[in-house]
Amino acid sequence: MDTNTIKEMAQICGADPEKMKQDIEKYGVRGFFASIELLGYPESTAKKMKMVHDILRSAEVMEDEV
C-alpha cells in the first residue's frame, strides 16, 4: 500500500496517517487489518477501516472476474 493511499484512507477513517503507515510497515497490510483493534485505534476508526478494507477486497475480486 503506497503512502498516498494510506494518507487518504487515514483521512477517510479519522486515523493518524503516520501511525497507520508505521503499523502497516510493521505488520503488513493483512496483519494490520487482522489486528486493528489491538493496535490502539478507536473503535469507530477501526470499524471504518475494516469497511474500507472490505470494499477494496470486493473490488479486487470483481476486477479478477472481469
N, CA, C and O atoms as a Maestro MAE file, in Angstrom:
{
 s_m_m2io_version
 :::
 2.0.0
}

f_m_ct {
 s_m_title
 :::
 protein
 m_atom[264] {
  # First column is atom index #
  i_m_mmod_type
  r_m_x_coord
  r_m_y_coord
  r_m_z_coord
  i_m_residue_number
  s_m_chain_name
  s_m_pdb_residue_name
  s_m_pdb_atom_name
  i_m_atomic_number
  :::
  1 25 0.862 -1.163 0.000 1 A "MET " " N  " 7
  2 3 0.000 0.000 0.000 1 A "MET " " CA " 6
  3 2 0.909 1.226 0.000 1 A "MET " " C  " 6
  4 15 1.778 1.352 0.862 1 A "MET " " O  " 8
  5 25 0.714 2.127 -0.959 2 A "ASP " " N  " 7
  6 3 1.599 3.284 -1.036 2 A "ASP " " CA " 6
  7 2 1.191 4.377 -0.045 2 A "ASP " " C  " 6
  8 15 0.093 4.358 0.511 2 A "ASP " " O  " 8
  9 25 2.096 5.321 0.156 3 A "THR " " N  " 7
  10 3 1.916 6.372 1.157 3 A "THR " " CA " 6
  11 2 0.670 7.210 0.899 3 A "THR " " C  " 6
  12 15 -0.048 7.548 1.840 3 A "THR " " O  " 8
  13 25 0.404 7.550 -0.353 4 A "ASN " " N  " 7
  14 3 -0.780 8.363 -0.658 4 A "ASN " " CA " 6
  15 2 -2.067 7.626 -0.331 4 A "ASN " " C  " 6
  16 15 -3.011 8.225 0.183 4 A "ASN " " O  " 8
  17 25 -2.115 6.332 -0.623 5 A "THR " " N  " 7
  18 3 -3.295 5.527 -0.307 5 A "THR " " CA " 6
  19 2 -3.509 5.472 1.198 5 A "THR " " C  " 6
  20 15 -4.637 5.582 1.679 5 A "THR " " O  " 8
  21 25 -2.421 5.300 1.934 6 A "ILE " " N  " 7
  22 3 -2.515 5.259 3.394 6 A "ILE " " CA " 6
  23 2 -3.032 6.590 3.926 6 A "ILE " " C  " 6
  24 15 -3.905 6.616 4.794 6 A "ILE " " O  " 8
  25 25 -2.498 7.694 3.411 7 A "LYS " " N  " 7
  26 3 -2.939 9.026 3.862 7 A "LYS " " CA " 6
  27 2 -4.419 9.242 3.572 7 A "LYS " " C  " 6
  28 15 -5.156 9.748 4.418 7 A "LYS " " O  " 8
  29 25 -4.848 8.859 2.380 8 A "GLU " " N  " 7
  30 3 -6.255 9.030 2.008 8 A "GLU " " CA " 6
  31 2 -7.163 8.178 2.883 8 A "GLU " " C  " 6
  32 15 -8.207 8.643 3.340 8 A "GLU " " O  " 8
  33 25 -6.766 6.937 3.112 9 A "MET " " N  " 7
  34 3 -7.575 6.051 3.945 9 A "MET " " CA " 6
  35 2 -7.628 6.569 5.379 9 A "MET " " C  " 6
  36 15 -8.681 6.538 6.016 9 A "MET " " O  " 8
  37 25 -6.497 7.043 5.882 10 A "ALA " " N  " 7
  38 3 -6.457 7.593 7.237 10 A "ALA " " CA " 6
  39 2 -7.385 8.795 7.353 10 A "ALA " " C  " 6
  40 15 -8.091 8.949 8.350 10 A "ALA " " O  " 8
  41 25 -7.382 9.639 6.340 11 A "GLN " " N  " 7
  42 3 -8.251 10.816 6.355 11 A "GLN " " CA " 6
  43 2 -9.726 10.403 6.349 11 A "GLN " " C  " 6
  44 15 -10.526 10.966 7.095 11 A "GLN " " O  " 8
  45 25 -10.087 9.443 5.529 12 A "ILE " " N  " 7
  46 3 -11.468 8.962 5.462 12 A "ILE " " CA " 6
  47 2 -11.913 8.381 6.799 12 A "ILE " " C  " 6
  48 15 -13.046 8.587 7.234 12 A "ILE " " O  " 8
  49 25 -11.001 7.651 7.445 13 A "CYS " " N  " 7
  50 3 -11.355 6.919 8.666 13 A "CYS " " CA " 6
  51 2 -11.099 7.705 9.947 13 A "CYS " " C  " 6
  52 15 -11.493 7.264 11.027 13 A "CYS " " O  " 8
  53 25 -10.451 8.853 9.846 14 A "GLY " " N  " 7
  54 3 -10.164 9.644 11.036 14 A "GLY " " CA " 6
  55 2 -8.988 9.113 11.839 14 A "GLY " " C  " 6
  56 15 -8.950 9.262 13.061 14 A "GLY " " O  " 8
  57 25 -8.028 8.494 11.159 15 A "ALA " " N  " 7
  58 3 -6.854 7.926 11.836 15 A "ALA " " CA " 6
  59 2 -5.636 8.816 11.610 15 A "ALA " " C  " 6
  60 15 -5.614 9.642 10.697 15 A "ALA " " O  " 8
  61 25 -4.636 8.637 12.447 16 A "ASP " " N  " 7
  62 3 -3.364 9.335 12.287 16 A "ASP " " CA " 6
  63 2 -2.599 8.658 11.148 16 A "ASP " " C  " 6
  64 15 -2.242 7.485 11.263 16 A "ASP " " O  " 8
  65 25 -2.340 9.378 10.048 17 A "PRO " " N  " 7
  66 3 -1.707 8.742 8.893 17 A "PRO " " CA " 6
  67 2 -0.304 8.198 9.185 17 A "PRO " " C  " 6
  68 15 0.083 7.163 8.642 17 A "PRO " " O  " 8
  69 25 0.448 8.880 10.028 18 A "GLU " " N  " 7
  70 3 1.806 8.418 10.332 18 A "GLU " " CA " 6
  71 2 1.778 7.121 11.135 18 A "GLU " " C  " 6
  72 15 2.555 6.204 10.869 18 A "GLU " " O  " 8
  73 25 0.879 7.047 12.120 19 A "LYS " " N  " 7
  74 3 0.747 5.811 12.917 19 A "LYS " " CA " 6
  75 2 0.287 4.666 12.020 19 A "LYS " " C  " 6
  76 15 0.794 3.548 12.112 19 A "LYS " " O  " 8
  77 25 -0.670 4.957 11.158 20 A "MET " " N  " 7
  78 3 -1.194 3.929 10.264 20 A "MET " " CA " 6
  79 2 -0.091 3.418 9.335 20 A "MET " " C  " 6
  80 15 0.036 2.212 9.123 20 A "MET " " O  " 8
  81 25 0.701 4.335 8.785 21 A "LYS " " N  " 7
  82 3 1.806 3.958 7.900 21 A "LYS " " CA " 6
  83 2 2.808 3.074 8.642 21 A "LYS " " C  " 6
  84 15 3.248 2.050 8.119 21 A "LYS " " O  " 8
  85 25 3.163 3.472 9.848 22 A "GLN " " N  " 7
  86 3 4.120 2.687 10.641 22 A "GLN " " CA " 6
  87 2 3.571 1.296 10.955 22 A "GLN " " C  " 6
  88 15 4.294 0.303 10.866 22 A "GLN " " O  " 8
  89 25 2.299 1.229 11.321 23 A "ASP " " N  " 7
  90 3 1.689 -0.068 11.638 23 A "ASP " " CA " 6
  91 2 1.631 -0.977 10.410 23 A "ASP " " C  " 6
  92 15 1.875 -2.179 10.518 23 A "ASP " " O  " 8
  93 25 1.311 -0.415 9.252 24 A "ILE " " N  " 7
  94 3 1.253 -1.212 8.023 24 A "ILE " " CA " 6
  95 2 2.650 -1.690 7.638 24 A "ILE " " C  " 6
  96 15 2.824 -2.828 7.203 24 A "ILE " " O  " 8
  97 25 3.648 -0.816 7.801 25 A "GLU " " N  " 7
  98 3 5.023 -1.230 7.506 25 A "GLU " " CA " 6
  99 2 5.470 -2.337 8.457 25 A "GLU " " C  " 6
  100 15 6.172 -3.264 8.050 25 A "GLU " " O  " 8
  101 25 5.066 -2.241 9.713 26 A "LYS " " N  " 7
  102 3 5.486 -3.210 10.727 26 A "LYS " " CA " 6
  103 2 4.787 -4.560 10.571 26 A "LYS " " C  " 6
  104 15 5.428 -5.607 10.659 26 A "LYS " " O  " 8
  105 25 3.459 -4.536 10.337 27 A "TYR " " N  " 7
  106 3 2.671 -5.768 10.329 27 A "TYR " " CA " 6
  107 2 2.249 -6.237 8.942 27 A "TYR " " C  " 6
  108 15 1.726 -7.342 8.798 27 A "TYR " " O  " 8
  109 25 2.466 -5.418 7.926 28 A "GLY " " N  " 7
  110 3 1.982 -5.743 6.589 28 A "GLY " " CA " 6
  111 2 0.498 -5.402 6.496 28 A "GLY " " C  " 6
  112 15 -0.166 -5.218 7.516 28 A "GLY " " O  " 8
  113 25 -0.009 -5.321 5.297 29 A "VAL " " N  " 7
  114 3 -1.409 -4.928 5.102 29 A "VAL " " CA " 6
  115 2 -2.357 -5.937 5.741 29 A "VAL " " C  " 6
  116 15 -3.283 -5.552 6.455 29 A "VAL " " O  " 8
  117 25 -2.135 -7.210 5.491 30 A "ARG " " N  " 7
  118 3 -3.042 -8.231 6.047 30 A "ARG " " CA " 6
  119 2 -2.971 -8.271 7.563 30 A "ARG " " C  " 6
  120 15 -4.001 -8.348 8.233 30 A "ARG " " O  " 8
  121 25 -1.767 -8.218 8.106 31 A "GLY " " N  " 7
  122 3 -1.605 -8.234 9.562 31 A "GLY " " CA " 6
  123 2 -2.214 -7.012 10.209 31 A "GLY " " C  " 6
  124 15 -2.788 -7.092 11.295 31 A "GLY " " O  " 8
  125 25 -2.088 -5.879 9.537 32 A "PHE " " N  " 7
  126 3 -2.669 -4.638 10.043 32 A "PHE " " CA " 6
  127 2 -4.182 -4.761 10.154 32 A "PHE " " C  " 6
  128 15 -4.759 -4.476 11.203 32 A "PHE " " O  " 8
  129 25 -4.821 -5.185 9.070 33 A "PHE " " N  " 7
  130 3 -6.279 -5.265 9.087 33 A "PHE " " CA " 6
  131 2 -6.789 -6.392 9.976 33 A "PHE " " C  " 6
  132 15 -7.910 -6.323 10.481 33 A "PHE " " O  " 8
  133 25 -5.987 -7.415 10.170 34 A "ALA " " N  " 7
  134 3 -6.404 -8.520 11.040 34 A "ALA " " CA " 6
  135 2 -6.344 -8.135 12.514 34 A "ALA " " C  " 6
  136 15 -7.013 -8.751 13.344 34 A "ALA " " O  " 8
  137 25 -5.550 -7.121 12.844 35 A "SER " " N  " 7
  138 3 -5.369 -6.784 14.263 35 A "SER " " CA " 6
  139 2 -5.593 -5.312 14.580 35 A "SER " " C  " 6
  140 15 -4.994 -4.788 15.519 35 A "SER " " O  " 8
  141 25 -6.437 -4.642 13.821 36 A "ILE " " N  " 7
  142 3 -6.694 -3.212 14.034 36 A "ILE " " CA " 6
  143 2 -7.071 -2.914 15.483 36 A "ILE " " C  " 6
  144 15 -6.558 -1.966 16.078 36 A "ILE " " O  " 8
  145 25 -7.954 -3.711 16.044 37 A "GLU " " N  " 7
  146 3 -8.434 -3.442 17.406 37 A "GLU " " CA " 6
  147 2 -7.297 -3.504 18.426 37 A "GLU " " C  " 6
  148 15 -7.339 -2.812 19.443 37 A "GLU " " O  " 8
  149 25 -6.297 -4.317 18.164 38 A "LEU " " N  " 7
  150 3 -5.184 -4.487 19.099 38 A "LEU " " CA " 6
  151 2 -4.124 -3.396 18.963 38 A "LEU " " C  " 6
  152 15 -3.221 -3.303 19.794 38 A "LEU " " O  " 8
  153 25 -4.229 -2.579 17.932 39 A "LEU " " N  " 7
  154 3 -3.212 -1.565 17.664 39 A "LEU " " CA " 6
  155 2 -3.540 -0.203 18.274 39 A "LEU " " C  " 6
  156 15 -2.808 0.762 18.050 39 A "LEU " " O  " 8
  157 25 -4.608 -0.112 19.027 40 A "GLY " " N  " 7
  158 3 -4.924 1.117 19.743 40 A "GLY " " CA " 6
  159 2 -5.733 2.147 18.980 40 A "GLY " " C  " 6
  160 15 -5.794 3.308 19.385 40 A "GLY " " O  " 8
  161 25 -6.352 1.746 17.887 41 A "TYR " " N  " 7
  162 3 -7.216 2.674 17.162 41 A "TYR " " CA " 6
  163 2 -8.578 2.711 17.846 41 A "TYR " " C  " 6
  164 15 -9.058 1.686 18.332 41 A "TYR " " O  " 8
  165 25 -9.205 3.891 17.886 42 A "PRO " " N  " 7
  166 3 -10.558 3.955 18.462 42 A "PRO " " CA " 6
  167 2 -11.497 3.008 17.714 42 A "PRO " " C  " 6
  168 15 -11.315 2.746 16.525 42 A "PRO " " O  " 8
  169 25 -12.484 2.508 18.415 43 A "GLU " " N  " 7
  170 3 -13.408 1.530 17.830 43 A "GLU " " CA " 6
  171 2 -14.068 2.048 16.557 43 A "GLU " " C  " 6
  172 15 -14.182 1.315 15.575 43 A "GLU " " O  " 8
  173 25 -14.503 3.306 16.570 44 A "SER " " N  " 7
  174 3 -15.177 3.857 15.388 44 A "SER " " CA " 6
  175 2 -14.219 3.937 14.197 44 A "SER " " C  " 6
  176 15 -14.620 3.688 13.060 44 A "SER " " O  " 8
  177 25 -12.974 4.279 14.452 45 A "THR " " N  " 7
  178 3 -11.968 4.347 13.390 45 A "THR " " CA " 6
  179 2 -11.669 2.956 12.851 45 A "THR " " C  " 6
  180 15 -11.594 2.759 11.638 45 A "THR " " O  " 8
  181 25 -11.499 1.998 13.743 46 A "ALA " " N  " 7
  182 3 -11.219 0.621 13.331 46 A "ALA " " CA " 6
  183 2 -12.364 0.070 12.486 46 A "ALA " " C  " 6
  184 15 -12.139 -0.631 11.499 46 A "ALA " " O  " 8
  185 25 -13.584 0.392 12.880 47 A "LYS " " N  " 7
  186 3 -14.763 -0.079 12.142 47 A "LYS " " CA " 6
  187 2 -14.763 0.492 10.717 47 A "LYS " " C  " 6
  188 15 -15.029 -0.229 9.755 47 A "LYS " " O  " 8
  189 25 -14.461 1.790 10.590 48 A "LYS " " N  " 7
  190 3 -14.406 2.421 9.267 48 A "LYS " " CA " 6
  191 2 -13.297 1.806 8.420 48 A "LYS " " C  " 6
  192 15 -13.477 1.567 7.226 48 A "LYS " " O  " 8
  193 25 -12.141 1.549 9.052 49 A "MET " " N  " 7
  194 3 -11.023 0.950 8.316 49 A "MET " " CA " 6
  195 2 -11.389 -0.432 7.790 49 A "MET " " C  " 6
  196 15 -11.059 -0.779 6.656 49 A "MET " " O  " 8
  197 25 -12.067 -1.211 8.610 50 A "LYS " " N  " 7
  198 3 -12.477 -2.552 8.169 50 A "LYS " " CA " 6
  199 2 -13.472 -2.461 7.017 50 A "LYS " " C  " 6
  200 15 -13.421 -3.263 6.085 50 A "LYS " " O  " 8
  201 25 -14.376 -1.484 7.079 51 A "MET " " N  " 7
  202 3 -15.343 -1.309 5.991 51 A "MET " " CA " 6
  203 2 -14.622 -0.961 4.689 51 A "MET " " C  " 6
  204 15 -14.927 -1.525 3.638 51 A "MET " " O  " 8
  205 25 -13.667 -0.032 4.758 52 A "VAL " " N  " 7
  206 3 -12.905 0.351 3.568 52 A "VAL " " CA " 6
  207 2 -12.119 -0.851 3.042 52 A "VAL " " C  " 6
  208 15 -12.060 -1.071 1.833 52 A "VAL " " O  " 8
  209 25 -11.526 -1.613 3.929 53 A "HIS " " N  " 7
  210 3 -10.769 -2.802 3.530 53 A "HIS " " CA " 6
  211 2 -11.673 -3.808 2.828 53 A "HIS " " C  " 6
  212 15 -11.290 -4.385 1.810 53 A "HIS " " O  " 8
  213 25 -12.871 -4.020 3.366 54 A "ASP " " N  " 7
  214 3 -13.825 -4.943 2.733 54 A "ASP " " CA " 6
  215 2 -14.207 -4.469 1.335 54 A "ASP " " C  " 6
  216 15 -14.327 -5.274 0.411 54 A "ASP " " O  " 8
  217 25 -14.397 -3.164 1.187 55 A "ILE " " N  " 7
  218 3 -14.736 -2.602 -0.125 55 A "ILE " " CA " 6
  219 2 -13.585 -2.828 -1.105 55 A "ILE " " C  " 6
  220 15 -13.805 -3.224 -2.249 55 A "ILE " " O  " 8
  221 25 -12.366 -2.575 -0.651 56 A "LEU " " N  " 7
  222 3 -11.202 -2.768 -1.519 56 A "LEU " " CA " 6
  223 2 -11.040 -4.230 -1.916 56 A "LEU " " C  " 6
  224 15 -10.716 -4.534 -3.064 56 A "LEU " " O  " 8
  225 25 -11.265 -5.132 -0.972 57 A "ARG " " N  " 7
  226 3 -11.167 -6.564 -1.280 57 A "ARG " " CA " 6
  227 2 -12.246 -6.973 -2.274 57 A "ARG " " C  " 6
  228 15 -11.980 -7.754 -3.187 57 A "ARG " " O  " 8
  229 25 -13.454 -6.456 -2.108 58 A "SER " " N  " 7
  230 3 -14.545 -6.768 -3.040 58 A "SER " " CA " 6
  231 2 -14.213 -6.259 -4.439 58 A "SER " " C  " 6
  232 15 -14.466 -6.944 -5.430 58 A "SER " " O  " 8
  233 25 -13.652 -5.069 -4.517 59 A "ALA " " N  " 7
  234 3 -13.284 -4.501 -5.812 59 A "ALA " " CA " 6
  235 2 -12.192 -5.339 -6.471 59 A "ALA " " C  " 6
  236 15 -12.186 -5.511 -7.690 59 A "ALA " " O  " 8
  237 25 -11.277 -5.855 -5.669 60 A "GLU " " N  " 7
  238 3 -10.209 -6.707 -6.174 60 A "GLU " " CA " 6
  239 2 -10.785 -7.986 -6.777 60 A "GLU " " C  " 6
  240 15 -10.363 -8.411 -7.852 60 A "GLU " " O  " 8
  241 25 -11.732 -8.590 -6.098 61 A "VAL " " N  " 7
  242 3 -12.371 -9.817 -6.577 61 A "VAL " " CA " 6
  243 2 -13.122 -9.537 -7.870 61 A "VAL " " C  " 6
  244 15 -13.041 -10.315 -8.820 61 A "VAL " " O  " 8
  245 25 -13.851 -8.430 -7.907 62 A "MET " " N  " 7
  246 3 -14.602 -8.084 -9.110 62 A "MET " " CA " 6
  247 2 -13.656 -7.852 -10.283 62 A "MET " " C  " 6
  248 15 -13.957 -8.241 -11.412 62 A "MET " " O  " 8
  249 25 -12.514 -7.221 -10.022 63 A "GLU " " N  " 7
  250 3 -11.539 -6.962 -11.071 63 A "GLU " " CA " 6
  251 2 -10.985 -8.274 -11.625 63 A "GLU " " C  " 6
  252 15 -10.764 -8.399 -12.830 63 A "GLU " " O  " 8
  253 25 -10.764 -9.243 -10.751 64 A "ASP " " N  " 7
  254 3 -10.254 -10.548 -11.173 64 A "ASP " " CA " 6
  255 2 -11.253 -11.288 -12.055 64 A "ASP " " C  " 6
  256 15 -10.858 -12.065 -12.924 64 A "ASP " " O  " 8
  257 25 -12.542 -11.050 -11.836 65 A "GLU " " N  " 7
  258 3 -13.584 -11.742 -12.587 65 A "GLU " " CA " 6
  259 2 -13.785 -11.165 -13.976 65 A "GLU " " C  " 6
  260 15 -14.344 -11.832 -14.847 65 A "GLU " " O  " 8
  261 25 -13.343 -9.950 -14.194 66 A "VAL " " N  " 7
  262 3 -13.549 -9.283 -15.490 66 A "VAL " " CA " 6
  263 2 -12.563 -9.750 -16.505 66 A "VAL " " C  " 6
  264 15 -12.590 -9.294 -17.648 66 A "VAL " " O  " 8
  :::
 }
 m_bond[263] {
  # First column is bond index #
  i_m_from
  i_m_to
  i_m_order
  :::
  1 1 2 1
  2 2 3 1
  3 3 4 2
  4 3 5 1
  5 5 6 1
  6 6 7 1
  7 7 8 2
  8 7 9 1
  9 9 10 1
  10 10 11 1
  11 11 12 2
  12 11 13 1
  13 13 14 1
  14 14 15 1
  15 15 16 2
  16 15 17 1
  17 17 18 1
  18 18 19 1
  19 19 20 2
  20 19 21 1
  21 21 22 1
  22 22 23 1
  23 23 24 2
  24 23 25 1
  25 25 26 1
  26 26 27 1
  27 27 28 2
  28 27 29 1
  29 29 30 1
  30 30 31 1
  31 31 32 2
  32 31 33 1
  33 33 34 1
  34 34 35 1
  35 35 36 2
  36 35 37 1
  37 37 38 1
  38 38 39 1
  39 39 40 2
  40 39 41 1
  41 41 42 1
  42 42 43 1
  43 43 44 2
  44 43 45 1
  45 45 46 1
  46 46 47 1
  47 47 48 2
  48 47 49 1
  49 49 50 1
  50 50 51 1
  51 51 52 2
  52 51 53 1
  53 53 54 1
  54 54 55 1
  55 55 56 2
  56 55 57 1
  57 57 58 1
  58 58 59 1
  59 59 60 2
  60 59 61 1
  61 61 62 1
  62 62 63 1
  63 63 64 2
  64 63 65 1
  65 65 66 1
  66 66 67 1
  67 67 68 2
  68 67 69 1
  69 69 70 1
  70 70 71 1
  71 71 72 2
  72 71 73 1
  73 73 74 1
  74 74 75 1
  75 75 76 2
  76 75 77 1
  77 77 78 1
  78 78 79 1
  79 79 80 2
  80 79 81 1
  81 81 82 1
  82 82 83 1
  83 83 84 2
  84 83 85 1
  85 85 86 1
  86 86 87 1
  87 87 88 2
  88 87 89 1
  89 89 90 1
  90 90 91 1
  91 91 92 2
  92 91 93 1
  93 93 94 1
  94 94 95 1
  95 95 96 2
  96 95 97 1
  97 97 98 1
  98 98 99 1
  99 99 100 2
  100 99 101 1
  101 101 102 1
  102 102 103 1
  103 103 104 2
  104 103 105 1
  105 105 106 1
  106 106 107 1
  107 107 108 2
  108 107 109 1
  109 109 110 1
  110 110 111 1
  111 111 112 2
  112 111 113 1
  113 113 114 1
  114 114 115 1
  115 115 116 2
  116 115 117 1
  117 117 118 1
  118 118 119 1
  119 119 120 2
  120 119 121 1
  121 121 122 1
  122 122 123 1
  123 123 124 2
  124 123 125 1
  125 125 126 1
  126 126 127 1
  127 127 128 2
  128 127 129 1
  129 129 130 1
  130 130 131 1
  131 131 132 2
  132 131 133 1
  133 133 134 1
  134 134 135 1
  135 135 136 2
  136 135 137 1
  137 137 138 1
  138 138 139 1
  139 139 140 2
  140 139 141 1
  141 141 142 1
  142 142 143 1
  143 143 144 2
  144 143 145 1
  145 145 146 1
  146 146 147 1
  147 147 148 2
  148 147 149 1
  149 149 150 1
  150 150 151 1
  151 151 152 2
  152 151 153 1
  153 153 154 1
  154 154 155 1
  155 155 156 2
  156 155 157 1
  157 157 158 1
  158 158 159 1
  159 159 160 2
  160 159 161 1
  161 161 162 1
  162 162 163 1
  163 163 164 2
  164 163 165 1
  165 165 166 1
  166 166 167 1
  167 167 168 2
  168 167 169 1
  169 169 170 1
  170 170 171 1
  171 171 172 2
  172 171 173 1
  173 173 174 1
  174 174 175 1
  175 175 176 2
  176 175 177 1
  177 177 178 1
  178 178 179 1
  179 179 180 2
  180 179 181 1
  181 181 182 1
  182 182 183 1
  183 183 184 2
  184 183 185 1
  185 185 186 1
  186 186 187 1
  187 187 188 2
  188 187 189 1
  189 189 190 1
  190 190 191 1
  191 191 192 2
  192 191 193 1
  193 193 194 1
  194 194 195 1
  195 195 196 2
  196 195 197 1
  197 197 198 1
  198 198 199 1
  199 199 200 2
  200 199 201 1
  201 201 202 1
  202 202 203 1
  203 203 204 2
  204 203 205 1
  205 205 206 1
  206 206 207 1
  207 207 208 2
  208 207 209 1
  209 209 210 1
  210 210 211 1
  211 211 212 2
  212 211 213 1
  213 213 214 1
  214 214 215 1
  215 215 216 2
  216 215 217 1
  217 217 218 1
  218 218 219 1
  219 219 220 2
  220 219 221 1
  221 221 222 1
  222 222 223 1
  223 223 224 2
  224 223 225 1
  225 225 226 1
  226 226 227 1
  227 227 228 2
  228 227 229 1
  229 229 230 1
  230 230 231 1
  231 231 232 2
  232 231 233 1
  233 233 234 1
  234 234 235 1
  235 235 236 2
  236 235 237 1
  237 237 238 1
  238 238 239 1
  239 239 240 2
  240 239 241 1
  241 241 242 1
  242 242 243 1
  243 243 244 2
  244 243 245 1
  245 245 246 1
  246 246 247 1
  247 247 248 2
  248 247 249 1
  249 249 250 1
  250 250 251 1
  251 251 252 2
  252 251 253 1
  253 253 254 1
  254 254 255 1
  255 255 256 2
  256 255 257 1
  257 257 258 1
  258 258 259 1
  259 259 260 2
  260 259 261 1
  261 261 262 1
  262 262 263 1
  263 263 264 2
  :::
 }
}
